[in-house]
Each structure stands twice: as structure tokens, then as C-alpha cells.
Amino acid sequence: MLNFLTCSSMSPAGRIVRAALRNISETEKIRQFPLTPLIAGYKEFEEILKNNDLLVVDGCENCCSARFLDSKNINPRVKTFIDKYPRVTDANIKKVESCIKKAIIELKS
């Protein structure tokens, strides 16, 4: 199973990442973790993240997922950054899906 931690914002980038992961879930078994329990300091959630190989997908230059993991000394196996997209379109979803698939290959190797 692939474990993802993503920023859960409602920005176009956040929505594109979620759409891309939905598409990927048709062929890969995935589990997507939200960022909010980590921000809230939920210790049991931190332990869940520490005990799983994570692939982090950040959708803007703030890199919230990676920053909060770093603050808790949780080291993901793979981090990927998605370019900012102004609109949710099928073409942008496909670009992000391709980027995430490359990160999956890195995680599996």
C-alpha cells in the first residue's frame, strides 16, 4: 500500500492533487493521510506516520506537508513538489498524475 501525506487545501493545486490521486487509486492501492491531525499535535497520528513509508505531495511553495513532518522529525521516503496551477483542468490533473507516478516509482525502488 502506498501512503500519501498531502496538503488538503482547497486551492486549485490541492484540488488537482486530490483528483490525480483518485485517478491513481484506480490502479494502485493507496492511503491518503490529511495534514490537519499533524498540525493539531495528535500524537497517535504522528506515530502512524512514523511507522509507514510516506510519499509527501506538496502543491505550493509553502510545502506545508514537508515542513510539518520536519518539525516532528518524521522523515518521508519521497517528497515531491507540484507546480502551482491556476485552474483545475484535465490537462493539469494529467501533469500532476504523471509527476506523482514518477514519485511512486522512486518510492518502490
Secondary structure per residue as TSV (DSSP state, phi and psi in degrees):
chain	resnum	aa	ss	phi	psi
A	1	M	-	360.0	138.2
A	2	L	E	-93.9	132.3
A	3	N	E	-111.5	120.9
A	4	F	E	-113.3	138.7
A	5	L	E	-116.9	122.5
A	6	T	E	-130.3	156.0
A	7	C	-	-70.2	137.7
A	8	S	-	-106.2	31.9
A	9	S	-	-69.9	164.1
A	10	M	-	-97.3	14.2
A	11	S	S	-65.8	163.6
A	12	P	H	-55.1	-39.7
A	13	A	H	-62.9	-43.9
A	14	G	H	-62.0	-41.4
A	15	R	H	-67.4	-37.1
A	16	I	H	-65.8	-43.1
A	17	V	H	-59.8	-45.4
A	18	R	H	-62.7	-41.0
A	19	A	H	-64.9	-42.2
A	20	A	H	-62.4	-42.0
A	21	L	H	-66.4	-35.4
A	22	R	H	-60.6	-43.1
A	23	N	H	-63.8	-44.0
A	24	I	H	-63.7	-33.8
A	25	S	T	-65.7	-11.6
A	26	E	T	-72.1	-23.3
A	27	T	T	-121.6	-14.2
A	28	E	S	-124.7	144.1
A	29	K	-	-83.9	115.3
A	30	I	E	-127.2	158.9
A	31	R	E	-134.5	125.1
A	32	Q	E	-107.6	123.7
A	33	F	E	-97.4	139.2
A	34	P	-	-81.7	159.6
A	35	L	S	-83.4	-27.0
A	36	T	H	-58.6	-40.7
A	37	P	H	-63.6	-31.6
A	38	L	H	-67.6	-44.5
A	39	I	H	-62.1	-38.2
A	40	A	T	-74.0	-8.3
A	41	G	T	81.5	24.4
A	42	Y	-	-71.2	104.4
A	43	K	H	-62.3	-38.8
A	44	E	H	-63.6	-35.4
A	45	F	H	-66.9	-40.3
A	46	E	H	-57.6	-42.2
A	47	E	H	-64.9	-38.9
A	48	I	H	-59.4	-45.8
A	49	L	H	-66.6	-39.2
A	50	K	H	-65.1	-28.3
A	51	N	T	-97.8	15.7
A	52	N	S	-134.3	143.8
A	53	D	-	-70.0	123.2
A	54	L	E	-110.4	145.6
A	55	L	E	-116.4	117.9
A	56	V	E	-97.9	131.3
A	57	V	E	-122.4	113.9
A	58	D	E	-106.8	139.4
A	59	G	-	-107.9	10.2
A	60	C	S	-159.0	176.7
A	61	E	T	-68.6	-11.5
A	62	N	T	-72.3	-23.6
A	63	C	-	47.5	49.3
A	64	C	H	-56.8	-46.5
A	65	S	H	-60.4	-50.3
A	66	A	H	-64.1	-40.7
A	67	R	H	-63.5	-45.4
A	68	F	H	-68.6	-35.1
A	69	L	H	-63.1	-44.6
A	70	D	H	-58.3	-40.8
A	71	S	H	-65.8	-21.2
A	72	K	T	-104.9	8.3
A	73	N	T	57.0	40.8
A	74	I	-	-107.4	124.3
A	75	N	-	-107.6	108.1
A	76	P	-	-70.8	155.3
A	77	R	S	-69.6	-40.2
A	78	V	E	-138.3	137.7
A	79	K	E	-119.8	137.5
A	80	T	E	-136.1	145.7
A	81	F	E	-116.4	129.9
A	82	I	-	-100.1	132.7
A	83	D	-	-59.0	151.3
A	84	K	-	-73.8	133.7
A	85	Y	-	-120.4	133.6
A	86	P	S	-75.4	-22.5
A	87	R	S	-140.2	151.7
A	88	V	-	-85.6	111.1
A	89	T	-	-133.7	160.5
A	90	D	H	-59.7	-39.1
A	91	A	H	-63.4	-42.8
A	92	N	H	-68.0	-37.1
A	93	I	H	-62.3	-42.6
A	94	K	H	-63.2	-40.1
A	95	K	H	-61.2	-45.2
A	96	V	H	-68.5	-40.0
A	97	E	H	-57.5	-43.2
A	98	S	H	-62.3	-42.8
A	99	C	H	-63.2	-43.7
A	100	I	H	-66.8	-38.1
A	101	K	H	-62.8	-36.1
A	102	K	H	-64.1	-40.1
A	103	A	H	-66.5	-36.1
A	104	I	H	-62.6	-43.4
A	105	I	H	-59.7	-42.3
A	106	E	H	-63.2	-42.2
A	107	L	H	-64.0	-39.0
A	108	K	H	-76.0	-18.0
A	109	S	-	-84.6	360.0
